[in-house]
Amino acid sequence: MVDPVGLEGTVDGPVYRLAPRRGSHGVVEPSTGGDVVFPNINRSDVDRRYADGDTVVTRVGGTVPSGHDLLCVVHPDGTLVPATGEQAVTPEPADTLVLLGRAVG
């Protein structure tokens, strides 16, 4: 596993980390560094939801459908803005939303 603290200052841009597992798997200490990306889900959640039929889907504009989590938005100029614990993401009409949820036919 890569240490986010060790990466800070060595990359051009922000450093992110996934949320720790819930329950008895320990706690990430505040000095770990890096903002938590996708704060409402962790690896265990992704594994469980994938097994239940969820996948990564995209949608241009609009709102986040019920049962989906917003992972990030991609602006028309190609800028990717992740959903994090520190930064609320408000999609604009022309943005592409990257979501975790059921594919809607």
C-alpha positions as CSV (number, residue, x, y, z in Angstrom):
1,M,0.0,0.0,0.0
2,V,1.3,3.5,-0.8
3,D,1.6,5.9,2.0
4,P,-0.3,9.1,1.2
5,V,1.9,11.2,3.5
6,G,4.9,10.0,1.5
7,L,3.3,11.1,-1.8
8,E,2.3,14.6,-0.6
9,G,4.8,17.1,-2.0
10,T,6.1,14.7,-4.6
11,V,3.2,14.8,-7.1
12,D,1.7,17.7,-9.0
13,G,-1.8,17.8,-7.6
14,P,-3.8,16.4,-4.6
15,V,-3.3,13.0,-3.0
16,Y,-6.3,10.9,-2.1
17,R,-7.0,7.7,-0.1
18,L,-9.9,5.3,0.3
19,A,-11.9,5.2,3.4
20,P,-10.8,2.5,5.9
21,R,-12.9,-0.6,6.3
22,R,-15.7,-0.3,8.9
23,G,-15.8,-2.2,12.2
24,S,-12.8,-3.9,13.7
25,H,-10.3,-3.2,11.0
26,G,-8.7,-0.2,12.8
27,V,-8.8,3.5,12.3
28,V,-6.7,5.7,10.0
29,E,-5.1,8.3,12.2
30,P,-5.7,11.9,11.3
31,S,-2.0,12.5,10.3
32,T,-2.2,9.9,7.5
33,G,-2.6,12.7,4.9
34,G,-4.6,12.8,1.7
35,D,-8.3,13.5,1.5
36,V,-10.7,10.6,1.6
37,V,-12.1,9.9,-1.9
38,F,-15.6,8.5,-2.2
39,P,-16.3,9.1,1.5
40,N,-19.6,7.2,1.6
41,I,-18.2,3.9,0.4
42,N,-15.1,1.8,1.0
43,R,-13.5,-1.2,-0.7
44,S,-15.7,-3.7,1.2
45,D,-18.8,-1.8,0.0
46,V,-17.6,-1.8,-3.6
47,D,-16.9,-5.6,-3.5
48,R,-20.4,-6.3,-2.0
49,R,-22.2,-4.0,-4.4
50,Y,-20.4,-5.3,-7.4
51,A,-21.4,-8.9,-6.4
52,D,-25.0,-7.6,-6.1
53,G,-24.9,-6.2,-9.7
54,D,-23.7,-2.6,-9.3
55,T,-21.1,-1.3,-11.7
56,V,-19.4,2.0,-12.6
57,V,-21.7,3.9,-15.0
58,T,-21.6,7.3,-16.6
59,R,-24.4,9.8,-17.2
60,V,-24.2,13.2,-18.9
61,G,-25.8,15.9,-16.9
62,G,-28.8,15.6,-14.7
63,T,-28.9,14.4,-11.1
64,V,-27.6,11.4,-9.3
65,P,-30.2,8.6,-9.5
66,S,-31.5,7.0,-6.4
67,G,-29.4,4.0,-5.4
68,H,-26.2,5.5,-7.0
69,D,-23.2,7.1,-5.4
70,L,-21.4,9.9,-7.2
71,L,-17.7,9.0,-7.6
72,C,-16.6,12.0,-9.6
73,V,-17.6,14.4,-12.4
74,V,-15.7,15.2,-15.6
75,H,-16.1,18.7,-16.9
76,P,-16.3,19.3,-20.6
77,D,-12.7,20.5,-20.6
78,G,-11.6,17.1,-19.3
79,T,-11.0,18.2,-15.7
80,L,-11.9,15.4,-13.3
81,V,-13.3,16.4,-9.8
82,P,-13.6,13.5,-7.3
83,A,-16.2,13.4,-4.6
84,T,-14.3,13.6,-1.3
85,G,-14.9,14.2,2.3
86,E,-13.7,17.8,2.0
87,Q,-15.0,18.8,-1.3
88,A,-18.7,18.7,-2.3
89,V,-19.2,18.1,-6.0
90,T,-22.1,19.9,-7.7
91,P,-22.5,18.6,-11.2
92,E,-23.2,21.2,-14.0
93,P,-25.6,20.3,-16.8
94,A,-22.7,19.5,-19.3
95,D,-20.7,17.4,-16.8
96,T,-20.3,13.7,-17.1
97,L,-21.2,12.0,-13.9
98,V,-19.3,8.8,-12.9
99,L,-21.5,6.8,-10.6
100,L,-21.5,3.5,-8.7
101,G,-24.9,1.8,-9.2
102,R,-27.1,-0.3,-11.4
103,A,-26.9,0.2,-15.1
104,V,-30.2,1.7,-16.2
105,G,-31.3,0.3,-19.6
